[in-house]
Amino acid sequence: MRQVSIIGIGAGNPDYLTIQAVAAIRQADVFFIPDKGEDKSALKAVREEMLARHGRAGRRLVEFAVPERDRTGAYGDGVADWRGALSEAYRELVRGLGEGERGAFLVWGDPALYDGTISIVQEIQGVELEVIPGISAVQALAARHRIALNRVGEAVTITTARRVRAGEADGLSSFVVMLDSEAGWKRFISEEDTEIFWGGYLGMGEEILLAGRVCEVAGEIERVRAEARARNGWIMDTYLIRRRV
Ligand SMILES: C[S@@+](CC[C@H](N)C(=O)[O-])C[C@H]1O[C@@H](n2cnc3c(N)ncnc32)[C@H](O)[C@@H]1O
């Protein structure tokens, strides 16, 4: 059996690392470090800093290139091909573990939320898997805006911008949107009392928070987001949309 830990490292702030995650980092012998290219080298730096602070001497770092998703064809086909390539890369990494070694993936935020590492590693035969939860961008967003995600007894949905664009959120009262590259909040601009709580680079040095009625702040969020993206070459943002009930 090969031992693998999937460790949630929180969504940006090194202080989001839990005591359980620190202990798991200390126990691992080999860390699988994703290389997502120049643009996102800041994310790699966050992982490396955590290892410098908490990893034990003698740990090994194994870098792997994250395959690019083909966005030209149908969404489902692109995702399936990308997942297949990632799965092959993970198998290779796990095969490279020596006898008795524990390998670890440091997963951004919480591994249970919009992340394929758990499901891909579970498909690999002969792996004993441990999963450590992390603070997701959703929790960071709520804390930084000093709000609860739901009002009393209300449901809250976590969804993607692609689904929002397809109209799936139109009947919801509170929902969190992730993976948005196209200012999906503008869909709600004509709703007078609908609010948005938006966060970019949550927990990181560049963190930006904006909130208000969508009809009033939509343009400002779009402008600030575009400027930040141009400055850094990338952006990650998450937002809660809340309708009047
Ligand atoms: C592939 S998902 C990973 C989510 C992650 N597992 C989590 O628990 O937060 C990536 C999306 O998470 C959100 N995200 C992650 N980190 C963020 C951060 N520091 N600030 C804002 N949004 C973030 C963005 O919506 C981004 O598009």
The ligand as a MOL file (V3000), in Angstrom:
LIG
                    3D

  0  0  0     0  0            999 V3000
M  V30 BEGIN CTAB
M  V30 COUNTS 27 29 0 0 0
M  V30 BEGIN ATOM
M  V30 1 C -11.0060 25.0880 -8.6160 0
M  V30 2 S -11.8640 26.0500 -7.4540 0 CHG=1
M  V30 3 C -11.0790 25.5380 -5.9750 0
M  V30 4 C -11.8540 25.8900 -4.7210 0
M  V30 5 C -11.0930 25.5040 -3.4670 0
M  V30 6 N -10.9850 24.0680 -3.3400 0
M  V30 7 C -11.7290 26.0840 -2.2050 0
M  V30 8 O -12.0700 25.2950 -1.3120 0
M  V30 9 O -11.8460 27.2940 -2.1150 0 CHG=-1
M  V30 10 C -11.1590 27.6330 -7.7820 0
M  V30 11 C -12.1100 28.7510 -7.4510 0
M  V30 12 O -12.1130 28.9510 -6.0550 0
M  V30 13 C -12.2740 30.3180 -5.7690 0
M  V30 14 N -11.1070 30.7560 -4.9940 0
M  V30 15 C -10.1010 30.0020 -4.5510 0
M  V30 16 N -9.2400 30.7070 -3.8210 0
M  V30 17 C -9.6970 31.9640 -3.7980 0
M  V30 18 C -9.2520 33.1530 -3.1890 0
M  V30 19 N -8.1290 33.2060 -2.4570 0
M  V30 20 N -9.9960 34.2860 -3.3550 0
M  V30 21 C -11.1240 34.2480 -4.0760 0
M  V30 22 N -11.6100 33.1500 -4.6680 0
M  V30 23 C -10.9020 32.0060 -4.5350 0
M  V30 24 C -12.4340 31.0350 -7.1060 0
M  V30 25 O -13.8080 31.1290 -7.4030 0
M  V30 26 C -11.7390 30.0960 -8.0310 0
M  V30 27 O -12.2010 30.2510 -9.3610 0
M  V30 END ATOM
M  V30 BEGIN BOND
M  V30 1 1 1 2
M  V30 2 1 2 3
M  V30 3 1 2 10
M  V30 4 1 3 4
M  V30 5 1 4 5
M  V30 6 1 5 6
M  V30 7 1 5 7
M  V30 8 2 7 8
M  V30 9 1 7 9
M  V30 10 1 10 11
M  V30 11 1 11 12
M  V30 12 1 11 26
M  V30 13 1 12 13
M  V30 14 1 13 14
M  V30 15 1 13 24
M  V30 16 1 14 15
M  V30 17 1 14 23
M  V30 18 2 15 16
M  V30 19 1 16 17
M  V30 20 1 17 18
M  V30 21 2 17 23
M  V30 22 1 18 19
M  V30 23 2 18 20
M  V30 24 1 20 21
M  V30 25 2 21 22
M  V30 26 1 22 23
M  V30 27 1 24 25
M  V30 28 1 24 26
M  V30 29 1 26 27
M  V30 END BOND
M  V30 END CTAB
M  END
